[in-house]
Amino acid sequence: MSGTDGASAPPLSQSQLEDEIARTRAELAGTIDELTTRLDPRAQAKAAAQQAKQAASDTGAFLTGGGLPEEDPDRSRNVKLLLGAVVAGVALVTAAILRRRS
């Protein structure tokens, strides 16, 4: 194992090679586990459900005078999106009711 600059590194012993292989395998296993978790539909659904619960909780706090969550901009955005969706839903239902009456 020599570099391209002409200097050669001392050869690794068998135990050093085995240690390096074991370390590389452990890193690879960790990476695979992380990717598996990220791509798992159940994990994604669980995360989405948790975000929805958090948005509902934050919206309730906002409506009762608690203000928007300041520590996480995504949570503030989710509150605004949820409130916007509720307002849009109410507007659609109101428009449908008014349309049927006329």
C-alpha positions in Angstrom: 0.0 0.0 0.0 2.0 2.9 -1.2 0.9 6.4 -1.8 1.2 8.2 -5.1 3.8 10.6 -3.8 6.5 7.9 -3.7 6.5 7.5 0.1 5.4 4.1 1.2 3.5 3.5 4.5 4.6 0.6 6.6 2.5 -2.5 5.9 -0.2 -3.2 8.3 -0.1 -6.3 10.4 -2.8 -8.9 10.2 -4.3 -7.8 13.5 -4.3 -4.2 12.4 -6.1 -5.2 9.1 -8.6 -7.3 11.1 -9.3 -4.3 13.4 -9.7 -2.0 10.5 -12.1 -4.4 8.8 -14.1 -4.8 12.0 -14.3 -1.0 12.5 -15.4 -0.6 8.8 -18.1 -3.3 9.2 -19.4 -1.6 12.4 -19.6 1.8 10.6 -21.3 0.2 7.6 -23.8 -1.6 9.9 -24.6 1.6 11.6 -25.2 3.4 8.3 -27.4 0.6 7.0 -29.5 0.7 10.3 -29.9 4.5 10.0 -31.0 4.3 6.3 -33.4 1.4 7.1 -35.0 3.5 9.9 -35.2 6.6 7.6 -36.8 4.6 4.8 -39.2 2.5 6.9 -42.8 3.5 6.1 -43.9 2.7 9.7 -41.2 5.0 11.1 -42.3 7.7 8.7 -45.9 7.3 9.6 -45.1 7.5 13.3 -43.1 10.6 12.8 -45.9 12.2 10.7 -48.4 11.3 13.4 -46.1 12.8 16.1 -45.8 16.0 14.1 -49.6 16.2 13.6 -50.1 15.8 17.4 -47.5 18.5 18.1 -49.1 20.9 15.6 -52.5 20.3 17.2 -51.0 20.9 20.6 -49.2 24.0 19.5 -52.3 25.3 17.7 -54.3 24.8 20.9 -51.7 26.7 22.9 -51.7 29.5 20.3 -55.5 29.8 20.4 -55.5 30.0 24.2 -52.9 32.9 24.2 -49.7 30.9 24.4 -48.3 32.3 21.2 -46.4 30.6 18.5 -43.6 28.2 19.4 -40.3 30.2 19.1 -37.8 27.4 19.6 -38.6 25.7 16.3 -39.6 27.6 13.1 -41.0 24.4 11.6 -43.5 24.1 14.5 -44.6 27.7 14.0 -45.1 27.0 10.3 -47.1 23.9 11.1 -49.4 25.9 13.4 -50.0 28.4 10.6 -50.6 25.7 8.1 -53.1 23.9 10.4 -55.0 27.2 11.1 -55.0 28.0 7.4 -56.4 24.5 6.6 -59.1 24.9 9.2 -60.1 28.3 7.9 -60.1 27.0 4.3 -62.3 24.0 5.4 -64.7 26.3 7.1 -64.9 28.6 4.1 -65.6 25.7 1.8 -68.3 24.3 4.0 -69.9 27.7 4.3 -69.8 28.3 0.6 -71.4 24.8 0.0 -74.2 25.6 2.4 -74.9 29.0 0.9 -74.9 27.5 -2.6 -77.5 24.9 -1.6 -79.7 27.5 -0.1 -79.8 29.7 -3.2 
